[in-house]
């Protein structure tokens, strides 16, 4: 069976700094990040970051929640990650994250 074209890159419940959700692009592959969904169930104020780690690190999506706010934040787009690049998602409080995209041969 052929490898899937669309893949789930991240899926983590309660991703926090120190326990991040990460995905590293395998050798010989390229990833196109297409969708990121974040959920905060806390009403204490929350910030979520998604980082494409290069040299230096590059943030391409950031979401914030107010003190009395909770719910979803979504990102739709196209960011290219090359073999060895790492996608990282975390929050300064608890955060659910799921991200998907295309896994292609380089």
C-alpha positions in Angstrom: 0.0 0.0 0.0 1.3 3.5 -0.9 2.1 6.0 1.9 -0.8 8.4 2.5 -0.8 11.8 0.9 -2.6 13.6 3.7 -1.2 13.0 7.2 -1.9 14.0 10.8 1.2 15.9 12.0 0.2 16.6 15.5 -2.6 15.4 17.9 -2.1 16.1 21.6 -4.3 16.7 24.5 -3.1 19.3 27.1 0.1 20.4 25.3 2.0 22.7 27.5 5.5 24.2 27.6 7.8 21.3 28.5 5.3 18.7 27.1 4.9 20.1 23.6 3.4 18.4 20.6 6.1 17.9 18.0 6.5 16.5 14.5 9.9 16.2 12.7 9.8 15.8 8.9 11.4 12.5 8.0 14.5 12.2 5.7 13.7 12.5 2.0 10.3 14.1 2.6 8.7 17.6 2.5 5.6 18.6 4.5 3.0 21.2 3.5 1.2 22.2 6.7 -2.4 22.9 5.8 -4.6 23.0 8.9 -4.1 23.6 12.6 -6.8 23.6 15.2 -6.3 24.6 18.8 -8.7 24.3 21.8 -8.4 26.0 25.1 -10.9 24.8 27.8 -9.5 27.1 30.5 -10.8 30.6 31.3 -7.6 31.8 32.9 -6.1 33.4 29.8 -4.1 31.3 27.4 -1.6 31.8 24.6 -0.8 29.1 22.0 2.2 29.1 19.6 3.0 26.9 16.6 6.6 27.1 15.6 8.4 25.9 12.5 11.9 25.4 13.9 14.6 26.5 11.6 17.7 28.5 12.3 16.4 30.8 13.8 13.0 29.6 14.9 10.0 31.0 13.0 6.5 31.5 14.3 3.9 31.3 11.6 0.7 31.0 13.8 -0.1 32.4 17.2 -3.5 32.4 19.0 -4.6 34.1 22.2 -7.5 33.7 24.5 -8.7 36.4 26.9 -9.2 35.9 30.7 -12.9 35.0 30.4 -12.6 33.2 27.1 -12.3 29.6 25.9 -12.8 27.8 22.6 -11.3 27.1 19.3 -8.7 28.9 17.1 -7.9 27.7 13.6 -5.3 28.3 11.0 -5.6 27.4 7.3 -2.7 27.9 4.9 0.4 26.5 3.4 3.8 26.4 5.1 6.6 24.2 3.8 8.8 22.2 6.1 11.8 20.3 4.8 13.4 17.1 6.1 14.7 17.6 9.6 12.4 20.7 10.3 10.3 20.3 13.4 6.8 21.6 13.9 6.1 22.4 17.6 2.9 23.4 19.3 2.5 24.4 23.0 0.6 26.7 25.3 1.5 28.5 28.4 -1.5 26.7 30.0 -3.2 23.5 28.8 -4.1 23.3 25.1 -5.4 20.7 22.7 -3.8 20.8 19.2 -4.3 18.9 16.0 -2.5 19.6 12.7 -2.6 18.0 9.3 -1.0 18.4 6.0 0.6 16.8 3.0 3.6 14.4 3.2 5.5 14.5 -0.1 8.7 13.0 -1.5 11.5 15.6 -1.7 
